[in-house]
Amino acid sequence: MMKKIIWHQVFSNYQVLNFSPNGRKLRLRIKQPLSGKRLALELCNRYDSFDLNVESIKISSDPGNQQSSVITLDNRPQFIVPAGATLWTDDIDFTVTKGADILIEALFSNEINRVSSSANLLSDQVVHSNIRETNNFIFGITSVALETEVDAKVIAFFGDSLTNQGYFSDSVIDNLNKRGLVATSFNAGISGNRLTCAGSGISRWKDSFGVAGINRFQVDVVDQKPDLIVSLIGLNDLFHPGTGSPLSELPTKEELIKHYKVLINLANKADIPFVPLTLPPFNYSYNQGKPSWTEEKEAIRTAFNQWLMTQENTIDINDMVRDPSDKTRLASAFDSGDHLHFSQTGGEFLGKAVAEKILYLSLLSIDRLSTKNC
């Protein structure tokens, strides 16, 4: 038996949402490909100053929740997640048949009826939340781990909102599983995140943009020991300066490369295959009511992508998603409408293409995968 992450979502500081947890049941449906007999959850209160009270967490694979198991900590069904902390619950006996959805029902509260530690996704193909005020909203529960005999591959997706939205990353996982490579999802994307510096500027969302990607990569990704890392980060380093943040924060090509090399070296040191994705175009996008694209930024993006293409395992998504008649902008099929983010259809198409490239690179061998059920 081995313990595998079957789902993980990195949280950020969404205090701006003023979400009230008290009396609100959180229901998650997690799509996953494995089988197993024991399970644990990771709970997150990392960005809050008050303890999170766990009133109840039940887990089931029955949509009617008729045969549920109670999640505990130190054999207690009610406990707290201390302010600023994350913790793993007890491992509980829970039989999961191959490919069965995991259904979680949780009730949390805290003293001020506000939580900041959370995530907001667009895709719900891997995880679906019943709380929809701000897209696919998740709080409290950040990971699910399963004891299994299936040699699944855990793939970490690192980046900003293009990763956080989930369209392309969920599609990669879906397409790999369809091709016989059993893989689970690990989303370490944070909307607004930059590689070179922390969230700053005039946006009311700046606290949720997180610390610099270079400073969170070790903890959020490498320390989780995934089998493969797919990285798409650096676009906000160009998008934000001069609009939502000071132009002085715009990195040079050399600075962007220097910071990106740190990611590559950390992954190599941990012996984790690292797959960089080139930065897509963003002309005609706006930030804080101002055009975010300039010729200077385009020159940096182009030069950075040229360097990235000299690195091992790089996948050129820029070439896949750009407008054939204007290389500075997204093709309409991939454009959500804001000329920066992927549409659902475009993200899903891109995910299929990235999955094919990962298989072509032979970084994760299908031959080594076991199909034995627990």
PyMOL commands that set and color helices and strands:
alter all, ss='L'
color gray80, all
select helices_A, chain A and resi 15-17+161-164+167-178+206-209+213-220+222-224+235-239+247-249+253-269+295-308+317-321+344-361+366-368
alter helices_A, ss='H'
color red, helices_A
select strands_A, chain A and resi 2-9+12-13+25-30+36-44+52-60+69-70+79-81+86-88+92-96+102-109+117-121+127-129+136-139+141-148+153-159+183-189+228-232+274-276+286-287+290-291+322-323+326-330
alter strands_A, ss='S'
color yellow, strands_A
deselect
rebuild
show_as cartoon
